[in-house]
Amino acid sequence: MLFRQILQDNDQQYVTATELQVVRFDDTRSGILQNNDSMAHCFVLTGIEGLFRKDQEPTLKYGRRVCDLVKDAFDCGGFFTSDELPRYGITRAEKRHMFAEVDKEAGDGNLVIMCAYDYALSTRIRDYLIAYFEQEMIDAGLLSTQELRYVS
């Protein structure tokens, strides 16, 4: 199972989530960010860096499926992740800026989710993804329903 393999590759047993954090991109040329007042609500999911890579078929399909679930659930454009950057008009320098803002280091095994929406919708997307990855951990036999370990 891809999810379990990514966790193992990142030397993690569980996924935890941080709170939403506003990251400003004042001089961005990204249309997605400009349409949201040059900011994104970001949060970190531990242990799943690499799960949304676009350069490998299994992770490309997985990421597309999860993003499509969010699009359908919230009638929005989805979300994007640190695995996909630089892309969408976001530069390498802006990626480094975001990493500094959310206390992530390149290659640390953690994934940043970026939501270019208002706080309310970004919170709903975060909560949806937390529930999604909790179910992934249960399905992978890593967690029982009595052991939910997300940090909020």
C-alpha positions, 0 to 999 in steps of 0.5 A: 500500500502506497500510504504505508510505504511513504510513512515507512520511507519517512520513518514515521508510524503515524500522521499528525496535523498542525493547526492552520497557519496564514502564510503571506506571499506579498510579491507573488506572481501566482494567480492562485495566491493573488486571487486569495489576497496573496496568502494561503492557509497552510498546515503540516502533515507529518510523515507523508512527504512524497505522497503527492509527487507529480513525477511518479505515476502512483503518487500522481494518481493518489494525489489526483484522487485525494484532491478530486475528493476535496474538490467534489466535497467542497465545490472548490479548486482543491488544494496543493502541496509542498510536494508539487512546488515550485509550480502554479506560479509559486517560485522556489524562493516562495517555497522556502519562505513557506517552509520557514513560516510553517517550520518545515525543512526540505526532506524532513518527511513532512508535507505542507498542505496549502489552501488558497481560500478563506479561513472557514473553507480552509478549516473544513478542508483540513478537517476533511483531510485529517479524517481521510488520513485517519481512515488511511491509517486504520485501513493500513492497520497502523491505528485503531479507532480508539487510538486516533493520534492527530494533533490539533 
